[in-house]
Amino acid sequence: MPQAQQTNGSKEFLPKTFYFFYYAAMASLFPFLALHYEQIGLDKQQIGLLASIPPILVLLGGSLWGAAADATRKHKLTLAVAIVGAILFSRLLSTTVHFLWLIPVVLAFALFQSPIVPLADNSVMEILGERKDRYGKIRLWGAVGWGAAAPLIGRIVEQFGLGWSFHGYALLMFCCLLVTLRLPVAHASIGSPFRSGLKTLLADRRWLLFLFLVLAGGVGMSFAHHFLFLFMDDLGASRSLMGWSLTVATGSEMIVFFFTDRWLRRWGVRPLLVVAMLSATLRLLAYSFADASWQILIIQLLHGPSFALMWTAGVSYVSRLAPPGLGATAQGLFSGVNFGLAGAIGALIGGSLYQHIGPFAMYRWASVGVLTCLLIFIITDRKTGNRP
């Protein structure tokens, strides 16, 4: 038994290391992008437009890269090229100041960024073999990386400027590249299962209702993710405090991930979905009443219930609703709507609202919208007799 545990530990070391560096890189750059755009003179609506590009590429870019990797059977090379391209275009992103030139640069950067997680996830699932249930234990190290990097890069940015967020991203992604060169990458299809099962899934009324809820919650949360640092900056927060806000959010996320298995067994999926949406409503409403930057740290404790709870309950619900043989398709659709479509809509609408009515009204109306969609879900769910 000890030998088996040691073997599993050695097999899982590289994936854990990859996730740690990758999500540390994400924490180093993406939360600070809106501040960078503002610093070079863009208005809130332009920032929202640029922020909407990466989520759209999540829906489109991953399938294209996956098809290329499957056709050439060079998955490791594809992953390495994506990482190198993301590093190079992040450098160009840091030096481009004109809005019209930023659009193609952000498009290219997002295109190279989009396949990294799907390719890595496929590799990890292949490494785990029959122990796929341990994926969560490995993915947890991504949250550890995010939580560790956020306060550190916040302090560095505060001392030396926003340019260091790009430097930190490049360095950490280079570490990902080194790990990738030793990471066994699976020869598995990314795009084909999604395309083949899409019509079947969209014909299920339970799916439409569930995806409606996911879209509503995702749009609400994208208001927080895309514009939180701008809001904190308006409240006078230091860069260090911004970094700590991410650490607090990550800590609450890790706690919720740790306990969700037993909560699912005790209460089931539907109550957890409702609690997650109520938590998102409360979180957005709390932002709208914050009048001091330190209060954001307290509000960030709701990140776990509003994000991690929705994600875990959603994955469980998806696995129950998915037709035989369409589990990957279902999970891909769930992820695409939650992070892709909802993220793009939230960035566009949020940027316009932030520009014209300000952050307090934006968050207040977002909370009303999320709560309204939750009530529609509950009423419709009862009428159709759906019970996740």
Secondary structure, DSSP 8 states (H G I E B T S, - for coil): -HHHHHHHHHHHHHHHHHHHHHHHHHHHHHHHHHHHHHHTT--HHHHHHHHHHHHHHHHHHHHHHHHHHHHHT-HHHHHHHHHHHHHHHHHHHHH---HHHHHHHHHHHHHHHTTHHHHHHHHHHHHHTT-GGGHHHHHHHHHHHHHHHHHHHHHHHHHH-THHHHHHHHHHHHHHHHHHTTS------SHHHHHHHHHHHHT-HHHHHHHHHHHHHHHHHHHHHHHHHHHHHHTT--HHHHHHHHHHHHHHHHHHHHHHHHHHHHH-HHHHHHHHHHHHHHHHHHHHH--STTHHHHHGGGHIIIIIHHHHHHHHHHHHHS-TT-HHHHHHHHHIIIIIIHHHHHHHHHHHHHHHH-HHHHHHHHHHHHHHHHHHHHHHHHHHT---
